[in-house]
Amino acid sequence: MSGGTGMEDRQDAERPLALVTGAGRSAGIAASATLNLARAEWDVAFTY
């Protein structure tokens, strides 16, 4: 173990990344898309 950031374990397993804008409303389309992407193991960045 190198004592690094933990990213060494994921080095070969890249996950897809999504940027979702307008996810501030809990009942909106963007919020739903953000949750579904996260459940599908995507890395998600969002704004509101």
C-alpha positions, 0 to 999 in steps of 0.5 A: 500500500502506498499510503496515497489518496486511494486512487491507486485502487481505481487506476484501471477502472475509469467511471463515466462523468456527467455534469448536470446543471439546474439540479436544485429542484428536488422534483425536476428533471435535472434532479432525477437525472442526477440521482439516476446517474449516481445510482448507475455508478457515474461520477456526477457534478451538479449545479443548482 
